[in-house]
Amino acid sequence: MEPLATAMARSALALGLAMGVLWLLSIRLRNASIVDPFWGTGYVLVAWISAAGTTGAEPRRAVLLALVTAWGLRLSLHLLARNAGHGEDPRYRAMRAQHGPRFWWVSLFTVFAFQGLLLWVVALPLMAVVVARGPAGLGPLDLLGVGLWAVGFFFEAVGDWQLGRFQADPATRGTVLDTGLWRYTRHPNYFGDALQWWGFGVLALATGAWWALVSPVVMNLLLLKVSGVALLEKDIAERRPGYREYVRRTNAFFPWFPKEARK
């Protein structure tokens, strides 16, 4: 079996087992939210499972493993800390109310299996890079990929940190965060996440795996149209006075200088 096919099969099996264990644990805890912190760790698992027992072109392979490990573990730890003590996410509570006693079974497919499949598809660049035999050394595309990842990591990590401080301050309750990175984009963390996946995609492109660019495209669609910007902004203007004005002057995704305040 070709190294890439082996990596894909191994990672699919590992994700299937991990999601199965999480699903069983969610039934016991009555909390499907435990799947969310696994999102980052899942990619770390895929990358290292794919690398195990295979060889790839260095130092690109080592760089990829370091970058995805830093990104995935930081994200998982952030989500664990953010969700601690808050119970099940409202999204899953709504699904639980909708399906009633059948939710334990429905969640296996609509939450855990679906997220596992999505994670596997998005992880394609990781698998492609760690098993690629060439080209040797780092070229311009590799440097571009690392640069994109670095800028994205800054936006995501700093954006999350600024938001966490803002939400922990009782004096800011009900107001809108429009300072720091949030002055230039309404979602610096989502922008940073997307940019990192373009970095991973460009690293895969450096090996000739152009087809792996489907990953950042899917991630962008998720962040903009499904679980990111669109979901978060669905009703936030009703809950936070001043958000409509914030929307008027601040880009939703790509950072740019804010428009002049309305006179």
Kinemage of the C-alpha trace (Angstrom):
@kinemage 1
@onewidth
@group {chain A} dominant
@subgroup {mainchain}
@vectorlist {calphas} color= white
{ca met a 1} P 0.000 0.000 0.000
{ca glu a 2} L 1.290 3.475 -0.860
{ca pro a 3} L 2.465 5.598 2.123
{ca leu a 4} L -0.323 8.152 1.643
{ca ala a 5} L -3.010 5.484 1.456
{ca thr a 6} L -1.557 3.873 4.585
{ca ala a 7} L -1.580 7.210 6.407
{ca met a 8} L -5.164 7.884 5.372
{ca ala a 9} L -6.315 4.441 6.504
{ca arg a 10} L -4.477 4.674 9.830
{ca ser a 11} L -5.806 8.138 10.592
{ca ala a 12} L -9.360 7.133 9.668
{ca leu a 13} L -9.159 4.191 12.074
{ca ala a 14} L -7.645 6.312 14.846
{ca leu a 15} L -10.303 9.009 14.455
{ca gly a 16} L -13.068 6.409 14.385
{ca leu a 17} L -11.860 4.905 17.652
{ca ala a 18} L -11.367 8.318 19.283
{ca met a 19} L -14.816 9.529 18.289
{ca gly a 20} L -16.371 6.276 19.465
{ca val a 21} L -14.782 6.653 22.894
{ca leu a 22} L -15.845 10.311 23.112
{ca trp a 23} L -19.401 9.373 22.129
{ca leu a 24} L -19.626 6.728 24.872
{ca leu a 25} L -18.216 9.218 27.377
{ca ser a 26} L -20.716 11.869 26.252
{ca ile a 27} L -23.585 9.469 26.980
{ca arg a 28} L -22.320 8.899 30.506
{ca leu a 29} L -21.732 12.613 31.114
{ca arg a 30} L -24.825 13.762 29.198
{ca asn a 31} L -22.624 16.335 27.523
{ca ala a 32} L -21.890 16.202 23.788
{ca ser a 33} L -19.726 19.327 24.111
{ca ile a 34} L -16.728 17.165 24.973
{ca val a 35} L -16.254 16.683 21.236
{ca asp a 36} L -15.308 20.349 20.723
{ca pro a 37} L -11.932 20.416 22.562
{ca phe a 38} L -10.920 17.308 20.601
{ca trp a 39} L -11.031 19.295 17.335
{ca gly a 40} L -7.469 20.568 17.685
{ca thr a 41} L -6.053 17.411 19.275
{ca gly a 42} L -7.590 15.325 16.507
{ca tyr a 43} L -5.313 16.943 13.925
{ca val a 44} L -2.277 16.335 16.114
{ca leu a 45} L -3.330 12.692 16.350
{ca val a 46} L -3.731 12.414 12.569
{ca ala a 47} L -0.344 13.999 11.871
{ca trp a 48} L 1.598 11.794 14.277
{ca ile a 49} L -0.290 8.604 13.387
{ca ser a 50} L 0.465 9.302 9.720
{ca ala a 51} L 4.133 9.910 10.509
{ca ala a 52} L 4.524 6.731 12.569
{ca gly a 53} L 6.415 4.062 10.662
{ca thr a 54} L 6.830 6.227 7.557
{ca thr a 55} L 9.558 8.436 6.177
{ca gly a 56} L 9.229 11.844 4.547
{ca ala a 57} L 11.308 14.699 3.249
{ca glu a 58} L 13.036 16.601 6.029
{ca pro a 59} L 12.958 19.238 7.371
{ca arg a 60} L 9.481 19.908 5.927
{ca arg a 61} L 8.005 16.938 7.746
{ca ala a 62} L 9.450 18.058 11.099
{ca val a 63} L 8.229 21.609 10.537
{ca leu a 64} L 4.709 20.403 9.771
{ca leu a 65} L 4.578 18.201 12.868
{ca ala a 66} L 5.779 21.070 15.060
{ca leu a 67} L 3.297 23.565 13.617
{ca val a 68} L 0.228 21.352 13.816
{ca thr a 69} L 1.138 20.224 17.345
{ca ala a 70} L 1.483 23.822 18.543
{ca trp a 71} L -1.781 24.857 16.878
{ca gly a 72} L -3.835 21.816 17.884
{ca leu a 73} L -2.789 21.603 21.527
{ca arg a 74} L -3.202 25.347 22.075
{ca leu a 75} L -6.706 25.240 20.607
{ca ser a 76} L -7.752 22.211 22.648
{ca leu a 77} L -6.441 23.689 25.891
{ca his a 78} L -8.173 26.985 25.115
{ca leu a 79} L -11.509 25.275 24.485
{ca leu a 80} L -11.179 23.122 27.602
{ca ala a 81} L -10.553 26.192 29.750
{ca arg a 82} L -13.329 28.186 28.085
{ca asn a 83} L -15.946 25.440 28.436
{ca ala a 84} L -15.053 24.344 31.970
{ca gly a 85} L -18.002 24.646 34.319
{ca his a 86} L -20.468 25.808 31.651
{ca gly a 87} L -22.212 22.508 30.954
{ca glu a 88} L -23.351 21.411 27.519
{ca asp a 89} L -23.125 23.896 24.661
{ca pro a 90} L -26.515 25.437 23.708
{ca arg a 91} L -26.226 23.933 20.208
{ca tyr a 92} L -26.196 20.416 21.608
{ca arg a 93} L -28.832 21.213 24.222
{ca ala a 94} L -31.154 22.299 21.415
{ca met a 95} L -30.455 19.069 19.522
{ca arg a 96} L -31.039 17.059 22.694
{ca ala a 97} L -34.394 18.770 23.230
{ca gln a 98} L -35.362 18.190 19.590
{ca his a 99} L -34.571 14.456 19.530
{ca gly a 100} L -35.408 13.610 23.122
{ca pro a 101} L -34.538 10.035 24.211
{ca arg a 102} L -33.129 9.286 20.744
{ca phe a 103} L -30.386 11.928 21.037
{ca trp a 104} L -27.774 9.461 22.326
{ca trp a 105} L -28.098 7.519 19.054
{ca val a 106} L -28.597 10.503 16.746
{ca ser a 107} L -25.524 12.229 18.194
{ca leu a 108} L -23.316 9.315 17.135
{ca phe a 109} L -23.888 10.215 13.482
{ca thr a 110} L -24.771 13.933 13.473
{ca val a 111} L -22.130 15.050 15.982
{ca phe a 112} L -19.315 12.548 16.480
{ca ala a 113} L -19.142 10.633 13.186
{ca phe a 114} L -19.747 13.798 11.158
{ca gln a 115} L -17.040 15.766 12.956
{ca gly a 116} L -14.644 12.838 12.636
{ca leu a 117} L -15.211 12.657 8.882
{ca leu a 118} L -14.870 16.416 8.515
{ca leu a 119} L -11.669 16.411 10.554
{ca trp a 120} L -10.226 13.636 8.360
{ca val a 121} L -10.959 15.576 5.158
{ca val a 122} L -9.518 18.840 6.491
{ca ala a 123} L -6.400 16.960 7.659
{ca leu a 124} L -5.448 15.940 4.100
{ca pro a 125} L -2.492 18.404 3.859
{ca leu a 126} L -1.027 17.014 7.087
{ca met a 127} L -1.061 13.460 5.776
{ca ala a 128} L 0.309 14.543 2.399
{ca val a 129} L 3.281 16.412 3.880
{ca val a 130} L 4.446 13.863 6.460
{ca val a 131} L 4.655 11.014 3.908
{ca ala a 132} L 5.963 13.025 0.927
{ca arg a 133} L 9.418 11.885 -0.220
{ca gly a 134} L 10.363 15.208 -1.766
{ca pro a 135} L 11.401 17.730 -2.709
{ca ala a 136} L 14.270 17.778 -0.243
{ca gly a 137} L 14.955 20.905 1.773
{ca leu a 138} L 12.744 23.953 2.119
{ca gly a 139} L 11.846 26.112 -0.846
{ca pro a 140} L 9.896 29.350 -1.384
{ca leu a 141} L 6.505 27.630 -1.030
{ca asp a 142} L 7.544 26.126 2.290
{ca leu a 143} L 8.628 29.510 3.590
{ca leu a 144} L 5.350 31.028 2.399
{ca gly a 145} L 3.411 28.274 4.155
{ca val a 146} L 5.267 28.783 7.429
{ca gly a 147} L 4.787 32.556 7.135
{ca leu a 148} L 1.035 32.183 6.616
{ca trp a 149} L 0.845 29.823 9.585
{ca ala a 150} L 2.810 32.205 11.830
{ca val a 151} L 0.588 35.200 11.042
{ca gly a 152} L -2.499 33.032 11.499
{ca phe a 153} L -1.301 31.644 14.818
{ca phe a 154} L -0.710 35.183 16.074
{ca phe a 155} L -4.211 36.317 15.115
{ca glu a 156} L -5.907 33.238 16.572
{ca ala a 157} L -3.951 33.023 19.841
{ca val a 158} L -3.879 36.753 20.569
{ca gly a 159} L -7.505 37.169 19.486
{ca asp a 160} L -8.611 34.389 21.861
{ca trp a 161} L -6.538 35.879 24.682
{ca gln a 162} L -7.987 39.368 24.176
{ca leu a 163} L -11.533 37.991 24.052
{ca gly a 164} L -10.978 35.939 27.205
{ca arg a 165} L -9.780 38.997 29.134
{ca phe a 166} L -12.709 41.037 27.853
{ca gln a 167} L -15.299 38.437 28.847
{ca ala a 168} L -13.746 37.962 32.297
{ca asp a 169} L -14.098 41.667 33.130
{ca pro a 170} L -17.500 42.401 34.746
{ca ala a 171} L -17.238 46.021 33.622
{ca thr a 172} L -17.459 45.010 29.940
{ca arg a 173} L -20.560 42.821 30.273
{ca gly a 174} L -23.034 43.515 27.476
{ca thr a 175} L -20.578 45.712 25.562
{ca val a 176} L -18.663 45.069 22.331
{ca leu a 177} L -14.961 44.247 22.118
{ca asp a 178} L -13.536 46.650 19.539
{ca thr a 179} L -9.947 47.102 20.669
{ca gly a 180} L -6.729 45.233 19.908
{ca leu a 181} L -7.042 42.887 16.940
{ca trp a 182} L -10.827 43.164 17.258
{ca arg a 183} L -10.563 46.746 16.051
{ca tyr a 184} L -9.535 45.511 12.592
{ca thr a 185} L -11.687 42.395 12.187
{ca arg a 186} L -14.767 41.162 14.005
{ca his a 187} L -13.292 37.656 14.109
{ca pro a 188} L -9.490 37.710 14.372
{ca asn a 189} L -9.425 34.185 15.812
{ca tyr a 190} L -11.400 32.754 12.875
{ca phe a 191} L -9.258 34.660 10.387
{ca gly a 192} L -6.148 33.301 12.080
{ca asp a 193} L -7.496 29.758 12.022
{ca ala a 194} L -8.228 29.980 8.303
{ca leu a 195} L -4.812 31.472 7.541
{ca gln a 196} L -3.048 28.642 9.353
{ca trp a 197} L -4.854 26.092 7.211
{ca trp a 198} L -3.793 27.950 4.089
{ca gly a 199} L -0.279 27.619 5.502
{ca phe a 200} L -0.686 23.856 5.840
{ca gly a 201} L -2.167 23.748 2.330
{ca val a 202} L 0.792 25.613 0.846
{ca leu a 203} L 3.201 23.214 2.586
{ca ala a 204} L 1.331 20.364 0.899
{ca leu a 205} L 1.481 22.241 -2.404
{ca ala a 206} L 5.278 22.357 -2.022
{ca thr a 207} L 5.257 18.544 -2.230
{ca gly a 208} L 3.054 18.555 -5.345
{ca ala a 209} L -0.132 17.605 -3.458
{ca trp a 210} L -2.263 20.334 -5.045
{ca trp a 211} L -5.424 18.344 -4.306
{ca ala a 212} L -4.854 18.948 -0.559
{ca leu a 213} L -5.886 22.587 -1.077
{ca val a 214} L -9.450 21.340 -0.679
{ca ser a 215} L -8.684 21.481 3.066
{ca pro a 216} L -8.289 25.264 3.496
{ca val a 217} L -11.206 25.824 1.108
{ca val a 218} L -13.451 23.639 3.299
{ca met a 219} L -12.141 25.319 6.453
{ca asn a 220} L -12.859 28.779 5.038
{ca leu a 221} L -16.411 27.760 4.145
{ca leu a 222} L -16.957 26.357 7.635
{ca leu a 223} L -15.631 29.457 9.355
{ca leu a 224} L -17.494 31.924 7.145
{ca lys a 225} L -20.775 30.177 6.352
{ca val a 226} L -21.440 27.356 8.828
{ca ser a 227} L -19.981 27.149 12.340
{ca gly a 228} L -18.025 30.380 12.546
{ca val a 229} L -19.005 33.915 11.578
{ca ala a 230} L -22.534 33.115 10.362
{ca leu a 231} L -23.493 31.144 13.489
{ca leu a 232} L -21.948 33.559 15.982
{ca glu a 233} L -23.498 36.658 14.431
{ca lys a 234} L -26.951 35.151 13.995
{ca asp a 235} L -28.418 36.974 16.985
{ca ile a 236} L -25.536 38.802 18.643
{ca ala a 237} L -26.847 42.223 17.600
{ca glu a 238} L -29.974 41.580 19.660
{ca arg a 239} L -27.909 40.802 22.752
{ca arg a 240} L -25.230 43.475 22.540
{ca pro a 241} L -26.168 47.115 21.991
{ca gly a 242} L -23.727 48.752 19.660
{ca tyr a 243} L -22.923 45.627 17.668
{ca arg a 244} L -24.678 46.893 14.538
{ca glu a 245} L -22.456 49.976 14.569
{ca tyr a 246} L -19.449 47.713 15.117
{ca val a 247} L -20.505 45.687 12.066
{ca arg a 248} L -20.837 48.868 10.023
{ca arg a 249} L -17.299 50.034 10.678
{ca thr a 250} L -15.379 46.740 11.036
{ca asn a 251} L -14.646 44.010 8.491
{ca ala a 252} L -16.169 40.635 9.343
{ca phe a 253} L -13.142 38.512 8.479
{ca phe a 254} L -10.174 40.049 6.684
{ca pro a 255} L -8.367 42.618 8.875
{ca trp a 256} L -8.488 46.219 7.723
{ca phe a 257} L -8.645 49.659 9.211
{ca pro a 258} L -12.114 50.499 10.591
{ca lys a 259} L -14.399 52.848 8.700
{ca glu a 260} L -14.969 56.265 10.155
{ca ala a 261} L -17.523 56.421 12.942
{ca arg a 262} L -20.987 57.507 11.931
{ca lys a 263} L -21.559 61.238 12.564
